[in-house]
């Protein structure tokens, strides 16, 4: 599909369907829209009246235009209240327009949306992201591809010289799409081996450095926590370390660490009926977003050094499985009593954090589908962020706001670590049920010594069961765009 910005006025645009964004309670036609309506013999006025269109965010309406016009159809999309306009409003409005064009079986579509904060580049990038992500269809596991006419060209009106912004949107969207497809694929397709292969493909395409630590390498580094989780699987664990290095001296050095459980059975504390075990293919959502961010950063090539790290394995059941009550020793020497084999992600992250902490980066963020407790606290649309570093908190807040990905800063309550204390080891891997997302963070904190750090619990937003904004049902690619913005900031 050809996506471009053009300076053509709405009155002069020609094509199959022209889509116009209108604010809530501000749908009276003025200026060039009055002229356009006259040119269309009042079709735009009739459409708004007959559809009872109020401009509510996410709403849309479309009508066919009579003969003699340069356009075949006219459509409107709602943007909500003007005073509440955000970049993500435009991203979502563009997604509605793109899906409408697809549904109406048009080949060429013109889109007219307002500019956010007088910033043409960010506006155009957000609109292009909304279009790219809304039109992505994952049909890899279906026997027949979607048939019918496809959108061939979308022109975003009111923007000239937008090639760079659209290119940036496409680079980021491809990273999101990679993460989506990794999360959506079943565990018999996405394994530790194929995750390592995906990292290798990124390294080859964009010139990143790649180091894959095999089981023997991890044993030499004393990664007993990671290997304890991995020991029941017939598939070998893979510790992935991708590095993007810019030309010249980097402005800063960062690291992103993603939890990479390609399937989580729960281990001997097996997930029972109603536990959602069939969805545990998504337990590598953190690693998927890490690789998605690596793909985008590799394409954008900023002046920042970035390390992308994931300890990837399955959590399975076999005669080799770790038992409840086993004691594991992590690579920093800390001992862990495993009182629940289904709290395995934090064990893999423990060794990944120790490894990353030694790289000498300026800051690091880990992200994981870590706890159901975070979903209970924040629901399916909001992720949690824990950090004691105010700079990271501020930077990531700005990054996620631009991305339209919602995070809520959560407390690190040191008192709650009492619930993790063990009689026989330095700590247990789970604490009491109350505050479970906080105690998980406190557990991870034991494996960070020197580096400014933040932990993201993204268990809720990495998957959606239905179309939601610019996300289609399945993996969402969350929070690739926030991570990229954080790196670029």
RANORGI-V607390 format. One record per helix or strand of 2 or more residues. SS is the DSSP state (helix for helix, strand for strand). FROM is the first residue (numbers start at 0). TO is the last residue. If there is no record, write none. Layout:
ss: <SS:SS>
from: <FROM:FROM>
to: <TO:TO>
//
This chain:
ss: <strand:helix:strand:helix:helix:strand:strand:helix:helix:strand:helix:strand:helix:helix:strand:helix:helix:strand:strand:strand:helix:strand:strand:strand:helix:strand:helix:strand:helix:strand:helix:strand:helix:strand:strand:strand:helix>
from: <1:9:14:31:42:59:70:81:86:107:119:152:162:191:208:214:223:237:252:259:276:304:326:334:344:362:371:381:389:405:413:426:435:452:462:473:479>
to: <5:11:21:38:49:63:77:83:102:111:134:156:183:205:212:219:229:243:257:263:299:314:328:336:356:367:377:386:402:408:419:427:444:456:463:474:487>
//
